[in-house]
């Protein structure tokens, strides 16, 4: 069952729900029929944003830990 | 988990991109979690289209004024993060790390709220943070921006 990771309100009225990519921490609005390609990570069990860099499973939490320890140069 | 607010009021939007609010870690002591932000305009209503980005930053820009995060609970400790507003030099942004992009008419007010565990996370790394910026627009007008976060 889809559980939104965020909500967008315009002038106080909810207009969209957002999903969060488990690999880059970014949010996006998923619109059926939009033609935008998204991915699905079977390891994380979540829909990814569709960026090529997020196709491979690398949980954001692990990226964050590596970045904070200086083992990773870019947090993307 | 103390909560904080950083605001930019009546940012004079000139040439794009127009940086609004940058929240960044001062000493890398803890992570920050953005759970709510609002973008709108207090200018006389008019139709103008603008694109906004929420993007990661790795270095602080030059600010005309800073903004110390306000504790939502006055009894809580001061934040280990700092707020940058009214930039004359933009913070260093990491390419291709937009965490959210949205387009907005000048008349509208945009609010995003995270569900629990859906927050935008800022690393516990000095001078790293997140910036809300107006990328392009069809007109110049003043903008208000409020970000709530906890750490």
Backbone of each chain as ProteinMPNN parsed JSONL, in Angstrom:
{"seq_chain_A": "XXXXXXXXXXXXXXXXXXXXXXXXXXXXXXXXXXXXXXXXXXXXXXXXXXXXXXXXXXXXXXXXXXXXXXXXXXXX", "coords_chain_A": {"N_chain_A": [[0.855, -1.2, 0.0], [0.59, 2.19, -0.866], [2.297, 4.627, 0.833], [2.414, 7.961, 1.489], [5.359, 10.044, 1.441], [5.47, 12.649, 1.844], [3.631, 15.774, 1.668], [2.091, 18.102, -0.527], [0.951, 21.363, -0.369], [-1.061, 23.831, -1.78], [-1.855, 27.1, -1.337], [-2.959, 26.326, 1.063], [-4.456, 24.075, 0.501], [-4.383, 20.606, 0.033], [-2.654, 19.276, -2.643], [-1.06, 17.363, -3.762], [0.743, 14.298, -3.248], [3.955, 13.296, -2.125], [6.683, 11.148, -3.013], [9.565, 9.581, -1.631], [12.838, 9.144, -2.703], [14.724, 6.3, -1.973], [17.421, 6.289, -2.311], [18.595, 8.778, -2.907], [17.366, 10.583, -1.275], [15.711, 12.529, -2.221], [12.567, 14.136, -3.064], [9.629, 13.442, -5.002], [6.837, 13.911, -7.203], [4.657, 11.479, -8.091], [3.075, 10.809, -11.01], [0.603, 9.129, -12.572], [0.852, 7.947, -15.841], [2.417, 10.013, -16.717], [4.662, 9.556, -18.165], [7.178, 9.667, -17.231], [10.026, 7.878, -16.297], [10.377, 5.767, -13.594], [12.098, 3.973, -11.006], [12.297, 0.825, -9.231], [13.354, -0.338, -6.205], [14.199, -3.416, -5.167], [15.552, -4.174, -2.948], [15.347, -2.083, -1.095], [12.665, -1.807, -1.172], [11.186, 0.281, -2.229], [9.975, 2.898, -4.418], [12.143, 4.42, -6.748], [13.643, 7.594, -7.716], [14.206, 7.664, -10.394], [16.431, 8.713, -11.583], [19.5, 7.984, -13.197], [21.692, 7.485, -11.559], [20.522, 6.547, -9.311], [19.635, 4.043, -9.803], [21.121, 1.84, -9.024], [21.293, -0.036, -5.999], [21.887, 1.766, -3.214], [21.549, 2.609, -0.214], [20.381, 5.695, 1.173], [21.058, 6.284, 3.789], [23.433, 4.906, 4.182], [25.078, 6.22, 2.351], [25.112, 8.693, 3.587], [26.433, 8.175, 6.007], [28.954, 7.428, 5.039], [29.697, 9.805, 3.798], [29.814, 11.577, 5.951], [31.94, 10.507, 7.307], [33.95, 11.085, 5.655], [34.549, 9.38, 3.628], [33.302, 9.542, 1.309], [32.911, 11.752, -1.364], [30.889, 13.248, -2.555], [27.556, 13.917, -1.746], [25.118, 12.493, -3.093]], "CA_chain_A": [[0.0, 0.0, 0.0], [1.365, 3.403, -0.994], [2.261, 5.563, 1.961], [3.145, 9.149, 1.044], [6.477, 10.497, 2.266], [5.303, 14.078, 2.036], [2.423, 16.334, 1.078], [2.227, 19.457, -1.064], [-0.252, 22.176, -0.216], [-1.056, 25.118, -2.455], [-2.833, 27.967, -0.686], [-3.594, 25.619, 2.17], [-5.19, 22.88, 0.074], [-3.487, 19.542, -0.392], [-2.788, 19.039, -4.082], [-0.256, 16.216, -4.204], [1.553, 13.551, -2.284], [5.28, 13.051, -2.681], [7.416, 9.944, -2.623], [10.973, 9.878, -1.383], [13.769, 8.165, -3.259], [15.526, 5.742, -0.877], [18.845, 6.346, -2.633], [19.118, 10.15, -2.928], [16.645, 11.368, -0.27], [14.881, 13.533, -2.881], [11.128, 13.888, -3.156], [9.04, 13.673, -6.317], [5.412, 13.608, -7.318], [4.457, 10.412, -9.067], [1.814, 11.008, -11.723], [0.348, 8.016, -13.479], [0.7, 8.365, -17.235], [3.246, 11.18, -17.032], [5.717, 9.161, -19.088], [8.482, 9.69, -16.558], [10.438, 6.551, -15.871], [10.85, 5.614, -12.225], [12.611, 2.64, -10.751], [11.837, 0.217, -7.991], [14.455, -1.066, -5.583], [13.663, -4.571, -4.44], [16.243, -4.265, -1.658], [14.763, -1.081, -0.196], [11.21, -1.93, -1.221], [10.588, 1.596, -2.492], [10.126, 3.463, -5.758], [13.242, 5.384, -6.824], [13.282, 8.804, -8.455], [14.374, 7.435, -11.827], [17.739, 9.161, -12.062], [20.359, 6.834, -13.468], [22.577, 7.233, -10.416], [19.739, 5.912, -8.25], [19.208, 2.703, -10.22], [21.834, 0.867, -8.205], [20.905, 0.102, -4.597], [22.836, 2.332, -2.257], [20.651, 3.343, 0.679], [20.858, 7.037, 1.492], [21.663, 6.272, 5.119], [24.821, 4.477, 4.042], [25.774, 7.34, 1.709], [25.262, 9.744, 4.598], [27.488, 7.771, 6.939], [30.24, 7.501, 4.339], [29.997, 11.221, 3.568], [30.188, 12.191, 7.232], [33.256, 9.982, 7.696], [34.93, 11.524, 4.669], [34.849, 8.317, 2.666], [32.534, 9.849, 0.103], [33.125, 13.166, -1.631], [29.646, 13.913, -2.933], [26.349, 13.314, -1.197], [24.122, 12.62, -4.15]], "C_chain_A": [[0.884, 1.241, 0.0], [1.176, 4.309, 0.225], [3.053, 6.795, 1.545], [4.27, 9.516, 2.01], [6.403, 12.002, 2.517], [4.029, 14.55, 1.352], [2.695, 17.746, 0.605], [0.89, 20.162, -0.935], [-0.07, 23.47, -0.991], [-2.191, 25.931, -1.861], [-3.634, 27.204, 0.369], [-4.36, 24.372, 1.793], [-4.21, 21.825, -0.418], [-3.727, 19.228, -1.857], [-2.01, 17.827, -4.559], [0.42, 15.549, -3.026], [2.907, 13.292, -2.937], [5.821, 11.71, -2.185], [8.873, 10.336, -2.444], [11.846, 8.76, -1.934], [14.648, 7.612, -2.124], [17.025, 5.879, -1.103], [19.413, 7.758, -2.649], [18.406, 11.081, -1.953], [15.726, 12.429, -0.885], [13.415, 13.131, -2.925], [10.639, 14.161, -4.575], [7.557, 13.324, -6.261], [5.25, 12.577, -8.426], [3.078, 10.57, -9.703], [1.637, 9.896, -12.738], [0.132, 8.541, -14.902], [1.562, 9.548, -17.625], [4.34, 10.837, -18.039], [7.088, 9.176, -18.455], [8.8, 8.291, -16.04], [10.959, 6.585, -14.432], [11.417, 4.217, -12.085], [11.969, 2.064, -9.512], [12.982, -0.608, -7.424], [13.876, -2.214, -4.76], [14.355, -4.744, -3.09], [15.609, -3.31, -0.634], [13.241, -1.192, -0.144], [10.52, -0.613, -1.485], [10.825, 2.006, -3.946], [11.27, 4.463, -5.74], [12.85, 6.525, -7.766], [13.419, 8.641, -9.967], [15.673, 7.951, -12.387], [18.642, 7.934, -12.189], [21.224, 6.468, -12.263], [21.848, 6.508, -9.285], [19.234, 4.525, -8.639], [19.849, 1.622, -9.355], [21.466, 1.077, -6.734], [22.072, 0.584, -3.744], [21.987, 3.186, -1.316], [21.238, 4.689, 1.098], [21.542, 7.081, 2.848], [23.133, 5.876, 5.034], [25.655, 5.576, 3.367], [26.102, 8.427, 2.738], [26.393, 9.417, 5.561], [28.863, 7.87, 6.282], [30.668, 8.954, 4.126], [30.482, 11.883, 4.857], [31.555, 11.717, 7.712], [34.342, 10.383, 6.7], [35.297, 10.477, 3.641], [34.143, 8.552, 1.334], [32.628, 11.351, -0.134], [31.836, 13.918, -1.92], [28.456, 13.167, -2.341], [25.234, 13.48, -2.232], [23.24, 11.394, -4.194]], "O_chain_A": [[1.827, 1.33, 0.786], [0.062, 4.693, 0.584], [4.25, 6.689, 1.274], [4.158, 9.33, 3.222], [7.176, 12.552, 3.301], [3.425, 13.824, 0.562], [3.432, 18.498, 1.244], [-0.153, 19.643, -1.331], [0.962, 24.131, -0.87], [-3.347, 25.507, -1.878], [-4.835, 27.42, 0.534], [-4.868, 23.673, 2.67], [-3.308, 22.126, -1.201], [-4.853, 18.948, -2.269], [-2.27, 17.314, -5.647], [0.634, 16.146, -1.971], [2.995, 13.093, -4.148], [5.472, 11.221, -1.111], [9.347, 11.306, -3.035], [11.616, 7.582, -1.662], [15.256, 8.392, -1.39], [17.817, 5.617, -0.197], [20.612, 7.929, -2.424], [18.792, 12.241, -1.813], [15.04, 13.148, -0.16], [13.069, 11.953, -2.835], [11.184, 15.022, -5.266], [7.097, 12.563, -5.41], [5.667, 12.8, -9.562], [2.052, 10.477, -9.029], [2.442, 9.75, -13.658], [-0.662, 9.453, -15.132], [1.458, 10.042, -18.747], [4.884, 11.727, -18.693], [8.062, 8.746, -19.071], [7.964, 7.622, -15.434], [11.872, 7.345, -14.109], [11.228, 3.374, -12.961], [11.192, 2.732, -8.829], [13.516, -1.484, -8.105], [13.158, -1.999, -3.784], [13.812, -5.386, -2.19], [15.37, -3.672, 0.518], [12.607, -0.731, 0.805], [9.398, -0.396, -1.028], [11.746, 1.525, -4.606], [11.366, 5.274, -4.818], [11.87, 6.438, -8.506], [12.817, 9.395, -10.732], [16.005, 7.672, -13.539], [18.558, 6.988, -11.405], [21.457, 5.291, -11.986], [22.481, 5.924, -8.405], [18.487, 3.902, -7.884], [19.215, 0.628, -9.001], [21.34, 2.212, -6.273], [23.085, -0.096, -3.583], [21.737, 4.358, -1.596], [22.438, 4.806, 1.345], [22.5, 7.831, 3.039], [23.977, 6.441, 5.729], [26.793, 5.83, 3.762], [27.195, 8.992, 2.758], [27.211, 10.277, 5.889], [29.819, 8.341, 6.898], [31.844, 9.292, 4.257], [31.442, 12.654, 4.848], [32.249, 12.433, 8.434], [35.515, 10.055, 6.884], [36.24, 10.655, 2.871], [34.372, 7.835, 0.36], [32.444, 12.138, 0.794], [31.705, 15.092, -1.57], [28.368, 11.942, -2.426], [24.51, 14.475, -2.237], [22.335, 11.314, -5.024]]}, "seq_chain_B": "XXXXXXXXXXXXXXXXXXXXXXXXXXXXXXXXXXXXXXXXXXXXXXXXXXXXXXXXXXXXXXXXXXXXXXXXXXXXXXXXXXXXXXXXXXXXXXXXXXXXXXXXXXXXXXXXXXXXXXXXXXXXXXXXXXXXXXXXXXXXXXXXXXXXXXX", "coords_chain_B": {"N_chain_B": [[14.482, 16.135, 20.45], [14.901, 19.076, 19.377], [13.13, 21.721, 17.762], [13.38, 24.036, 15.028], [13.208, 27.241, 13.349], [13.836, 28.894, 10.29], [13.791, 31.872, 8.532], [13.165, 33.84, 5.59], [12.329, 36.97, 4.775], [10.482, 38.896, 2.571], [12.389, 38.742, 0.43], [14.314, 40.384, -1.875], [13.877, 39.829, -5.048], [15.999, 39.69, -7.657], [18.027, 39.366, -10.347], [17.889, 36.079, -11.603], [19.707, 33.068, -10.708], [17.911, 33.238, -7.578], [18.871, 33.078, -4.419], [17.268, 31.843, -1.562], [16.861, 30.672, 1.253], [19.455, 29.237, 3.071], [20.362, 26.524, 4.932], [22.808, 25.392, 7.079], [25.308, 23.23, 8.516], [27.159, 24.167, 11.343], [29.254, 23.195, 12.97], [29.308, 20.523, 12.394], [28.07, 18.862, 14.225], [25.644, 17.493, 14.523], [22.976, 15.86, 12.706], [20.599, 17.451, 10.515], [17.096, 17.802, 10.035], [14.823, 18.576, 7.71], [11.457, 19.297, 7.82], [9.354, 20.755, 6.986], [8.434, 23.322, 4.794], [7.737, 26.612, 3.5], [6.879, 28.598, 0.74], [6.233, 31.716, -0.646], [4.732, 34.778, -1.863], [4.638, 38.192, -0.956], [4.055, 40.252, -2.548], [2.143, 42.567, -4.615], [-0.65, 40.974, -6.033], [-0.001, 39.168, -8.979], [0.467, 37.656, -12.181], [3.048, 35.515, -12.533], [5.494, 33.234, -13.451], [7.554, 30.844, -11.837], [10.434, 28.828, -11.182], [11.525, 26.657, -8.682], [14.195, 25.293, -6.724], [15.21, 22.77, -4.447], [18.108, 22.139, -3.013], [21.294, 20.507, -2.39], [24.044, 21.86, -0.51], [27.529, 22.599, -0.215], [29.282, 24.453, 0.686], [29.414, 27.592, 2.354], [27.797, 30.57, 1.272], [28.24, 34.107, 0.567], [26.767, 36.2, 2.831], [24.505, 38.912, 3.182], [23.119, 39.313, 5.45], [22.863, 37.188, 8.275], [20.95, 34.472, 9.694], [20.018, 33.408, 12.676], [18.885, 30.274, 13.65], [15.635, 30.019, 14.99], [14.448, 28.839, 18.047], [11.68, 26.736, 18.275], [10.587, 25.867, 20.579], [11.159, 27.807, 23.202], [12.648, 26.991, 25.344], [14.449, 25.143, 24.558], [17.711, 23.947, 23.44], [20.201, 25.953, 21.716], [20.527, 25.942, 18.15], [22.729, 23.797, 16.274], [23.027, 24.385, 13.743], [23.109, 26.909, 11.147], [21.538, 29.739, 9.612], [21.461, 31.018, 6.358], [20.772, 33.961, 4.652], [19.736, 36.447, 2.213], [21.835, 36.502, 0.199], [24.892, 37.558, -1.281], [26.824, 36.302, -2.614], [26.392, 33.165, -3.943], [25.764, 30.102, -2.126], [27.872, 27.182, -2.41], [26.744, 24.837, -4.606], [25.867, 21.411, -5.02], [26.07, 19.794, -8.005], [23.339, 18.293, -9.698], [21.957, 17.437, -7.442], [19.418, 18.094, -6.73], [16.765, 18.024, -4.558], [14.165, 18.405, -4.582], [12.006, 19.838, -6.92], [10.003, 22.519, -7.985], [7.335, 24.334, -9.536], [5.839, 27.533, -9.514], [3.153, 29.798, -9.364], [3.167, 33.325, -8.922], [1.04, 34.209, -7.39], [0.409, 32.139, -5.742], [0.841, 30.179, -2.729], [3.2, 27.954, -1.604], [3.476, 24.953, 0.14], [5.291, 22.432, 1.716], [5.167, 19.378, 3.408], [6.745, 16.99, 5.346], [6.197, 13.503, 5.733], [6.436, 11.433, 8.668], [9.732, 10.181, 8.903], [10.239, 10.956, 6.349], [11.745, 13.161, 5.987], [13.932, 15.778, 4.719], [17.285, 15.274, 4.775], [20.05, 16.732, 6.367], [23.539, 16.494, 6.375], [25.796, 15.712, 9.129], [28.066, 17.474, 8.784], [30.479, 19.919, 8.545], [29.539, 23.098, 7.291], [27.918, 22.011, 5.343], [24.72, 21.685, 3.845], [21.327, 22.571, 3.045], [19.704, 24.277, 0.407], [17.158, 26.552, -0.555], [16.171, 27.784, -3.565], [15.289, 30.217, -6.04], [15.164, 29.347, -9.27], [14.559, 30.114, -11.968], [12.563, 32.751, -13.387], [9.703, 34.592, -14.587], [9.414, 37.16, -13.875], [10.502, 39.743, -11.589], [9.989, 39.722, -8.154], [9.101, 40.145, -4.687], [9.862, 37.635, -2.251], [8.824, 35.324, 0.233], [10.095, 33.004, 2.564], [9.985, 30.153, 4.57], [11.502, 27.81, 6.677], [11.209, 24.859, 8.521], [12.918, 22.841, 10.802], [14.401, 20.008, 12.473], [16.815, 18.713, 14.81]], "CA_chain_B": [[14.57, 16.672, 19.106], [14.449, 20.464, 19.324], [12.699, 22.203, 16.442], [13.847, 25.385, 14.74], [12.691, 27.897, 12.145], [14.664, 29.899, 9.622], [12.918, 32.561, 7.585], [13.629, 34.936, 4.735], [11.116, 37.755, 4.569], [10.566, 39.899, 1.505], [13.646, 38.679, -0.321], [14.189, 41.156, -3.104], [14.298, 38.975, -6.149], [16.538, 40.406, -8.805], [18.374, 38.413, -11.4], [17.901, 34.683, -11.178], [18.984, 32.461, -9.603], [17.751, 34.017, -6.363], [18.952, 32.188, -3.263], [16.362, 32.271, -0.502], [17.348, 30.276, 2.571], [20.426, 28.139, 3.131], [20.628, 26.041, 6.291], [24.049, 24.615, 7.023], [25.875, 22.822, 9.797], [28.29, 25.019, 11.72], [30.383, 22.409, 13.463], [29.166, 19.108, 12.074], [27.778, 18.144, 15.467], [24.492, 16.595, 14.401], [22.234, 15.961, 11.449], [19.396, 18.268, 10.533], [15.989, 17.168, 9.312], [13.811, 19.549, 7.289], [10.173, 18.604, 7.74], [8.279, 21.657, 6.561], [8.834, 24.632, 4.297], [6.695, 27.406, 2.839], [7.375, 29.637, -0.163], [5.14, 32.528, -1.164], [5.09, 36.164, -2.153], [3.782, 39.218, -0.374], [3.922, 41.341, -3.515], [0.797, 42.741, -5.169], [-0.922, 39.799, -6.86], [0.247, 39.246, -10.42], [0.817, 36.352, -12.726], [4.433, 35.308, -12.93], [5.856, 31.839, -13.217], [8.921, 30.676, -11.337], [10.872, 27.476, -10.837], [12.315, 26.613, -7.456], [14.95, 24.07, -6.441], [15.721, 22.483, -3.105], [19.353, 21.509, -3.451], [22.341, 20.384, -1.374], [25.17, 22.789, -0.599], [28.735, 22.099, 0.459], [30.038, 25.58, 1.236], [28.573, 28.741, 2.663], [27.981, 31.721, 0.397], [28.408, 35.368, 1.277], [25.445, 36.691, 3.213], [24.404, 40.274, 3.668], [22.716, 39.106, 6.846], [22.627, 35.797, 8.641], [19.729, 34.282, 10.472], [20.187, 32.349, 13.667], [17.644, 29.508, 13.763], [14.817, 30.326, 16.163], [13.883, 27.651, 18.687], [10.218, 26.763, 18.368], [10.404, 25.806, 22.025], [12.192, 28.724, 23.707], [13.422, 26.357, 26.396], [15.375, 24.162, 23.986], [19.078, 24.439, 23.222], [20.391, 26.634, 20.435], [20.803, 25.016, 17.056], [24.112, 23.676, 15.795], [22.99, 24.823, 12.352], [22.954, 28.347, 10.967], [20.753, 30.065, 8.435], [22.011, 32.055, 5.496], [19.768, 34.629, 3.818], [20.216, 37.654, 1.526], [23.175, 36.204, -0.297], [25.504, 38.313, -2.382], [27.494, 35.224, -3.352], [25.604, 31.958, -3.683], [26.441, 28.938, -1.541], [28.3, 26.197, -3.406], [25.729, 23.793, -4.745], [26.335, 20.181, -5.641], [25.306, 19.563, -9.226], [22.494, 17.102, -9.793], [21.479, 16.984, -6.129], [18.13, 18.7, -6.415], [15.974, 17.077, -3.78], [12.784, 18.683, -4.952], [11.848, 20.987, -7.803], [8.587, 22.839, -8.166], [7.026, 25.585, -10.221], [4.826, 28.217, -8.707], [2.669, 31.109, -9.762], [3.42, 34.321, -7.878], [-0.135, 34.365, -6.53], [0.196, 30.963, -4.903], [1.752, 29.867, -1.634], [3.55, 26.539, -1.661], [3.931, 24.378, 1.401], [5.588, 20.995, 1.69], [5.269, 18.797, 4.747], [7.239, 15.613, 5.301], [5.638, 12.484, 6.611], [7.507, 10.92, 9.536], [10.785, 9.445, 8.187], [10.351, 11.451, 4.978], [12.405, 14.462, 6.05], [15.144, 16.03, 3.932], [18.323, 15.16, 5.798], [21.307, 17.463, 6.188], [24.574, 15.716, 7.067], [26.551, 16.312, 10.235], [29.352, 17.836, 8.183], [30.615, 21.375, 8.599], [29.201, 23.933, 6.141], [27.018, 21.326, 4.411], [23.321, 21.932, 4.175], [20.332, 22.56, 1.972], [19.333, 25.62, -0.04], [15.988, 26.744, -1.409], [16.524, 28.868, -4.477], [14.453, 30.417, -7.231], [16.078, 29.106, -10.381], [14.19, 31.015, -13.066], [11.27, 33.393, -13.203], [9.333, 35.505, -15.663], [9.379, 38.523, -13.346], [11.123, 39.924, -10.28], [9.044, 40.103, -7.097], [9.613, 39.739, -3.377], [9.502, 36.269, -1.867], [8.984, 34.917, 1.626], [10.394, 31.572, 2.672], [10.139, 29.661, 5.945], [11.874, 26.4, 6.786], [11.251, 24.284, 9.867], [13.727, 21.614, 10.863], [14.831, 19.587, 13.822], [18.114, 18.019, 14.788]], "C_chain_B": [[14.053, 18.112, 19.071], [14.158, 20.91, 17.895], [13.091, 23.67, 16.266], [13.178, 25.928, 13.478], [13.728, 28.858, 11.595], [13.787, 30.558, 8.57], [13.695, 33.581, 6.746], [12.37, 35.703, 4.372], [11.353, 38.83, 3.521], [11.932, 39.925, 0.831], [13.458, 39.419, -1.634], [14.754, 40.345, -4.255], [14.753, 39.829, -7.32], [16.776, 39.429, -9.924], [18.382, 37.0, -10.839], [19.265, 34.073, -11.461], [18.982, 33.354, -8.357], [17.763, 33.058, -5.174], [18.054, 32.716, -2.153], [16.935, 31.932, 0.869], [18.309, 29.105, 2.428], [20.613, 27.775, 4.599], [21.854, 25.146, 6.21], [24.564, 24.324, 8.421], [27.092, 23.686, 10.11], [29.497, 24.183, 12.135], [30.304, 20.931, 13.159], [28.794, 18.261, 13.277], [26.628, 17.15, 15.335], [23.822, 16.789, 13.049], [21.021, 16.869, 11.624], [18.34, 17.645, 9.641], [14.934, 18.228, 8.987], [12.484, 18.818, 7.108], [9.049, 19.496, 7.224], [8.902, 22.909, 5.952], [7.708, 25.284, 3.508], [7.373, 28.445, 1.96], [6.176, 30.397, -0.712], [5.622, 33.945, -1.411], [4.092, 37.119, -1.519], [3.602, 40.4, -1.309], [2.467, 41.458, -3.977], [0.522, 41.595, -6.137], [-0.719, 40.073, -8.352], [0.597, 37.855, -10.898], [2.267, 36.351, -13.185], [4.78, 33.872, -12.579], [7.297, 31.755, -12.741], [9.18, 29.209, -11.027], [11.758, 27.55, -9.604], [13.019, 25.264, -7.331], [15.219, 23.98, -4.95], [16.953, 21.621, -3.345], [20.388, 21.472, -2.324], [23.457, 21.405, -1.612], [26.337, 22.243, 0.212], [29.597, 23.219, 1.03], [29.113, 26.777, 1.375], [28.841, 29.87, 1.671], [28.287, 32.962, 1.213], [27.033, 35.951, 1.548], [25.519, 38.161, 3.598], [23.998, 40.235, 5.135], [22.565, 37.612, 7.074], [21.32, 35.681, 9.391], [19.952, 33.107, 11.417], [18.877, 31.596, 13.816], [16.925, 29.784, 15.08], [14.269, 29.028, 16.743], [12.371, 27.764, 18.732], [9.787, 26.585, 19.818], [11.509, 26.661, 22.638], [13.096, 28.095, 24.758], [14.453, 25.371, 25.854], [16.742, 24.797, 23.727], [19.171, 25.139, 21.865], [20.831, 25.626, 19.377], [22.297, 24.954, 16.727], [24.187, 24.024, 14.308], [22.865, 26.34, 12.316], [22.151, 28.587, 9.694], [21.403, 31.179, 7.651], [20.908, 32.637, 4.63], [20.419, 35.848, 3.167], [21.648, 37.491, 1.017], [23.625, 37.2, -1.373], [26.359, 37.379, -3.235], [26.802, 33.929, -2.961], [26.423, 30.877, -2.987], [26.841, 27.972, -2.663], [27.309, 25.045, -3.439], [26.322, 22.576, -5.449], [25.452, 19.876, -6.835], [24.517, 18.263, -9.143], [22.103, 16.556, -8.425], [20.196, 17.71, -5.73], [17.28, 17.653, -5.698], [14.489, 17.267, -4.032], [12.8, 19.879, -5.889], [10.353, 21.251, -7.939], [8.45, 24.183, -8.858], [5.847, 26.225, -9.527], [4.431, 29.547, -9.33], [2.886, 32.076, -8.603], [2.255, 34.442, -6.905], [-0.258, 33.252, -5.489], [1.229, 30.858, -3.782], [1.942, 28.359, -1.59], [4.012, 26.077, -0.293], [4.185, 22.894, 1.209], [5.783, 20.516, 3.115], [5.743, 17.356, 4.592], [6.401, 14.718, 6.197], [6.77, 12.027, 7.535], [8.439, 9.998, 8.752], [10.949, 9.916, 6.739], [11.082, 12.784, 4.917], [13.586, 14.553, 5.081], [16.298, 16.132, 4.921], [19.575, 15.946, 5.41], [22.394, 16.747, 6.987], [25.225, 16.487, 8.212], [27.964, 16.595, 9.745], [29.409, 19.354, 8.064], [30.354, 22.042, 7.247], [28.338, 23.242, 5.087], [25.574, 21.574, 4.83], [22.435, 21.86, 2.957], [19.898, 23.996, 1.686], [18.018, 25.568, -0.804], [16.274, 27.965, -2.272], [15.509, 28.985, -5.607], [15.366, 30.34, -8.44], [15.806, 30.055, -11.549], [12.824, 31.626, -12.778], [10.977, 34.321, -14.374], [9.269, 36.949, -15.178], [10.098, 38.569, -12.004], [10.057, 40.365, -9.283], [9.57, 39.583, -5.774], [9.059, 38.372, -2.979], [9.708, 36.091, -0.362], [9.247, 33.418, 1.654], [10.605, 31.211, 4.141], [10.496, 28.188, 5.906], [11.83, 25.991, 8.25], [12.093, 23.007, 9.807], [13.978, 21.236, 12.31], [16.184, 18.892, 13.689], [18.25, 17.159, 16.018]], "O_chain_B": [[12.882, 18.338, 18.766], [14.849, 20.526, 16.951], [13.128, 24.439, 17.226], [12.656, 25.175, 12.656], [14.413, 29.549, 12.349], [13.113, 29.872, 7.802], [14.734, 34.097, 7.156], [11.458, 35.164, 3.744], [12.327, 39.579, 3.595], [12.55, 40.979, 0.679], [12.55, 39.114, -2.407], [15.968, 40.204, -4.401], [13.976, 40.592, -7.892], [15.861, 38.751, -10.391], [18.836, 36.771, -9.718], [19.938, 34.524, -12.388], [19.918, 34.116, -8.117], [16.803, 32.323, -4.945], [18.081, 33.907, -1.842], [17.439, 32.812, 1.567], [18.016, 28.117, 1.755], [20.981, 28.623, 5.412], [21.924, 24.25, 5.369], [24.299, 25.059, 9.373], [27.946, 23.909, 9.253], [30.621, 24.437, 11.701], [31.146, 20.16, 13.617], [29.153, 17.086, 13.352], [26.64, 16.091, 15.963], [24.08, 17.766, 12.345], [20.493, 17.031, 12.724], [18.654, 17.036, 8.618], [14.239, 18.716, 9.878], [12.39, 17.852, 6.35], [7.92, 19.038, 7.046], [9.811, 23.493, 6.542], [6.85, 24.613, 2.933], [8.329, 29.096, 2.383], [5.215, 29.792, -1.187], [6.79, 34.263, -1.189], [2.881, 36.896, -1.539], [3.062, 41.433, -0.914], [1.663, 40.553, -3.755], [1.367, 41.277, -6.974], [-1.199, 41.067, -8.897], [0.976, 36.988, -10.111], [2.655, 37.082, -14.096], [4.394, 33.368, -11.524], [8.155, 32.512, -13.196], [8.276, 28.458, -10.663], [12.634, 28.409, -9.505], [12.508, 24.235, -7.772], [15.428, 24.991, -4.28], [16.842, 20.494, -3.828], [20.358, 22.304, -1.417], [23.768, 21.761, -2.748], [26.152, 21.523, 1.193], [30.541, 22.958, 1.777], [28.161, 26.946, 0.613], [29.985, 30.097, 1.279], [28.561, 32.877, 2.41], [26.239, 36.169, 0.633], [26.464, 38.601, 4.252], [24.477, 41.024, 5.95], [22.185, 36.868, 6.17], [20.667, 36.682, 9.684], [20.06, 31.957, 10.989], [17.847, 32.215, 14.084], [17.538, 29.779, 16.148], [13.695, 28.213, 16.022], [11.837, 28.779, 19.179], [8.746, 27.094, 20.232], [12.678, 26.277, 22.597], [14.183, 28.604, 25.033], [15.246, 24.823, 26.619], [16.903, 26.016, 23.79], [18.33, 24.942, 20.987], [21.429, 24.596, 19.685], [23.024, 25.935, 16.885], [25.253, 23.968, 13.694], [22.555, 26.975, 13.324], [22.099, 27.731, 8.811], [21.846, 32.175, 8.223], [20.192, 31.902, 3.951], [21.53, 36.233, 3.533], [22.543, 38.258, 1.372], [22.853, 37.615, -2.237], [26.588, 37.631, -4.418], [26.648, 33.635, -1.775], [27.624, 30.748, -3.224], [26.223, 27.951, -3.728], [27.072, 24.373, -2.435], [27.158, 22.695, -6.345], [24.239, 19.718, -6.701], [24.981, 17.268, -8.586], [21.936, 15.347, -8.263], [19.925, 17.913, -4.547], [17.105, 16.537, -6.187], [13.671, 16.398, -3.732], [13.542, 20.834, -5.662], [9.546, 20.323, -8.0], [9.325, 25.044, -8.776], [4.963, 25.538, -9.014], [5.284, 30.32, -9.767], [2.799, 31.687, -7.439], [2.455, 34.745, -5.729], [-0.945, 33.408, -4.479], [2.338, 31.382, -3.884], [0.98, 27.593, -1.544], [4.835, 26.727, 0.352], [3.376, 22.189, 0.605], [6.465, 21.151, 3.919], [5.193, 16.597, 3.794], [5.959, 15.12, 7.273], [7.942, 12.218, 7.212], [7.975, 9.127, 8.016], [11.724, 9.327, 5.985], [11.039, 13.465, 3.892], [14.158, 13.54, 4.679], [16.283, 16.985, 5.808], [20.082, 15.841, 4.293], [22.186, 16.427, 8.157], [25.21, 17.717, 8.259], [28.933, 16.019, 10.238], [28.489, 19.983, 7.542], [30.868, 21.619, 6.211], [28.055, 23.83, 4.044], [25.259, 21.659, 6.017], [22.743, 21.187, 1.974], [19.747, 24.812, 2.594], [17.787, 24.658, -1.6], [16.581, 29.043, -1.762], [14.948, 27.991, -6.068], [16.247, 31.183, -8.61], [16.716, 30.714, -12.051], [12.032, 31.073, -12.014], [11.889, 34.776, -15.064], [9.09, 37.864, -15.981], [10.279, 37.536, -11.358], [9.301, 41.297, -9.559], [10.399, 38.673, -5.748], [7.935, 38.012, -3.328], [10.641, 36.639, 0.225], [8.685, 32.662, 0.861], [11.327, 31.901, 4.86], [9.87, 27.408, 5.189], [12.353, 26.694, 9.116], [11.98, 22.21, 8.876], [13.792, 22.031, 13.232], [16.622, 18.539, 12.594], [19.268, 16.491, 16.194]]}, "name": "protein", "num_of_chains": 2, "seq": "XXXXXXXXXXXXXXXXXXXXXXXXXXXXXXXXXXXXXXXXXXXXXXXXXXXXXXXXXXXXXXXXXXXXXXXXXXXXXXXXXXXXXXXXXXXXXXXXXXXXXXXXXXXXXXXXXXXXXXXXXXXXXXXXXXXXXXXXXXXXXXXXXXXXXXXXXXXXXXXXXXXXXXXXXXXXXXXXXXXXXXXXXXXXXXXXXXXXXXXXXXXXXXXXXXXXXXXXXXXXXXXXXXX"}
